[in-house]
Amino acid sequence: MAEVIAFVSVKGGVGKTTMALETASALANNYKKRVLLIDANFSAPNVGLYFDLTSDFTLHDVLLDTPLHNSIYEVFGIDVVPASMYFHDDVDVFKLKKVLEKFKSRYDFIVIDSSPNYDELKPVVNAADKIFIVTSPDYVTLQTSLKAAVLAKSENTPVEGVIVNKIRSPKHEYNLAAIEKMYEMPVLAKVRDSKKVLVSMHYKKPVGIYAPNGHVAKEINRFASCLCGESEFQNNVAKKLLTTISKEKVNRDIYRQKYYESQIM
């Protein structure tokens, strides 16, 4: 039965789409999980553009009762449901949860990319089993993204942690300890900014496939590993080379332990 996870923020440009599709790619290609990626940015979708999908049917059609399987497109080992950039009919976005319930048995993970629009974020929070806040480490974005955490908690959807993305100048940005204190939740990944993300977008490939040995792909892969209870280390050599234990790794180990416990309950 699939676990529905959503990447959210209430500010555009923080990298929600990147985190959603890269996590989906890592789960599918590195950990052999069955993954469905949903573009639930209803008014300004990005996933279809990222993958250059020519889509006859989209999530908007599904919300008007087109069968979901008609809107699924396979790309880079991931099943993807894009949204429509130019859909004019009114749709009930709160049907998303009901639509996904019918497909949970077919996947290990359903990953949702969300909109920064507060009203469009509500049906995503309602449909998700778990929420991950995506933010950059600057004061404005951190404060704005807190609204997403408050919304999720009001809907009783567990907020599992924070992903700090687009780290550019640590000396002038909030550090992990300050972010965890502000959010009162763990940071599970710290992703430095990289032009390889832009280059991979140009070639319409996940960065994990375009540059698998880059620091962005490696950190997202480590995050994906804890989602499915796998080790962060692909081999013993990598484990021996790790000389320091970061706080985010400790947080991932705690999450991984929760995953193990959930499997035996």
N, C-alpha and C positions, 0 to 999 in steps of 0.2 A: 504494500500500500504506500503510495507516494506521500512524501512530506512536502507540503507547499511552503516555500520560503520566498520572501519578498525583500527586495532592496529598495529602501525608501529614503527620501529627503524632502524638504520643503524649499529647496533651492536648486535651480537648474545649473548644469555645468560642473557638478561635483563628481560625475563619473558613475552614476547608477547603472546606466546601460552597459558601460564597460564591465563593471563588476558582475552584473547579472549574466551577460553572455560569456564572459571569461570563466566564471564559476561553473556555468552550465557546460562549457567546453571541457574544463578540467575534470568534472565529474564523469562526463561521457567518455572522453578519450584516455584519461589517465587512470580512472578507477572503474571503467566499464559499467557505469550505471546507465539505466534507461532514464533519459532526461527530456522533459518537455519545457521549452522556454516560451513564455507568454509575454507579448508586448502589450502591457496594460496602460501605456501612456496614450489615453484615448484621443487627445486633441493634437498632440505633436509627437507621433511615434517615431522611433529611431531604429529599431532592430531590423526591420525590413530593408531600410536604406543601408544599414551597415553591411548586410549580407547580399545586397542587390537582388532581393527577391522579387520576382514578377508574380504577384499574388492575385489570383482571380477571386478568392474568398479570403476574408480577414476575420479578426475577432469581432469586429462590428457586425458582420453578417451572422456570426454565431449567436450574438446577443439578440438577433432578430430571428432566431430559430433555425438557421442553417446548421446541419450537423457538424460538430467540431472536427471530425476527421477530414471533412472537405477543406479545412483551412490549415491543415498541418503540412509543413514543407520540411524535408530533411536536408540538412546542410552541416557539413563537418561533424557528422555523427550525432547531431542534436536534432530533435523534432522541434520545429519553430512554428508558432502561431503569430503572424504579424498583425498589426492594426492598420487601419486605413487613414491615410493623410487627408483624404478629401471626402469623407463620408458625411452625407447631409441629413439622413433620417435620424430622428431621435431614437436612442437606444437606452434600455434600462441597464446601466452599468452594474447595478447590484445583483444582476443575474450571474455575474462572474463566478461566485462561489458555487452555485448550483450546477453550472456548466462543468466546472473542474471536478466536482464530486464524482461525476460519472466516469472520469478517466483516471482516477487515482489508482485503480487496480492495475493499470497498464504501465505505470512508471515507478521508478524509485524516488525521483525528485521532480517536482514541478516548480520551476523558477520564474518569478514574476518581476519584470521591470516595470516600475511605476512612474507616474507623473509627479512633477513637483507641485502641481495644482492641488490645493488642499481638498477641494470637493472631489476631485478624481482619485485622490489618495484613499478616501474612505472605503470604497468597495474593494480595493486591494488589501487593506488592513483586515477587512471583514472576511476575505477569502483565504487569507494566509494562516498557516499554522504557527509560523515563526517570522519575526521581523529582524532585519539587520539595517541599522542606520548607516548611510554612507555620507561622509563629510570630508571636506578639506580642513586643514588644521588652523584656519584663520578665525578670528573672533566672530566676525559677522556670520559666516557659514555655520559655525558651531552653535551660535545662539539661535539662528533660524531653524536649524535641523532639530533642535529640541522639541519643536512643535510636532514633528512626526512621532517622536517618542511618546509625547503626551497623548496624541490621538490613539496610538496603538494601545497604550495602557487603558485608555477609556473604553476601548472595545474588548478589553481582556485578551488581547493577542500578545503572547510573550515577545518581548524585545530581548533578543539573545545577546546583542553586543553591537559594537561600533567598528566600522572599517574606515580607517583614516586614509584618504586617497590624495593624490597629487601633492605629496610632500616635496617642497622645493627648497626651502631655506630653513632648516630646523632651528637655527639660532634665532630666527625672528617669528617662529610659529609656536603654537601651543604644543607642549610635550605630552607624552602618554599619560603621565601622572595627573597633569592638570585636566586633560580631557576626561579621564575616568572619574575624577572628582566632580567635574561639571555634570556629567551624564549619569553618574552613579551606576555604571555598568562597565563591563570589560571591553577593552580594545582587542579585537581578534586578528587584525591584520593592519600593517602599516605599509602602504604602497607609495614608493617614491615616483615622482613624475618622470616620464620618459618619452622621448620623441618616437620610440619604437611603437608606441600605441597609435600615434598618428600615421606612421608608415604602414602598420598592419591594417588600419582603416582604409588607407589608400588602395591596398591590395585586396581589401574585403575578406580578410582572414582574421580569426582570433589571434591575439598576440601570443597566446600559448602555443599556437601552431607555427606562426611566422617566426617567433623568437623564443623558443622554449627554454633557452638557457639564460635569458635576460632576467633581471631582478623582479620585474613586474610579474612575469609568468611564474617564477618560482614562489613568490609570496602568495599569489592567488592560489597556486597549487597547494601550498601548505594550509591555507584556509579551507580549501575544498576537502583536504584530507580529514580534517576534524569533523566536517559535516557527515562524512560516511564512516567514521571510526577507523580510518586507515592511519598507518604511521606516516609521519612527515618525511621520513628518510627512505629513499628509494634503494639505498644500499648502505653497507656498513662503512664504506669509505666516507660518504657524506656525513654520517653520524660522528665519525672520529674527527672530522675537520671542524665540527661545530665546537668552538672553544668557549663561547659564552651562551648563557641561557637568557633569552630576552623575556620581558614580562608578557609580551603578546603570545609567545610560545607557551608559557605557563598557562595563560588563559585558554589557549587552544587545547592544551592537555586536560584542563578541567572540563571543557565542553566535550571532549572526546570521551572522558570517563562517564559523563551524563549519557552519552550515546550508548555506551556499553550497557549501562544500567537499564536503559529503556528497552534494550533488546531482550533482556531476561525477565522483564516484568510480565 
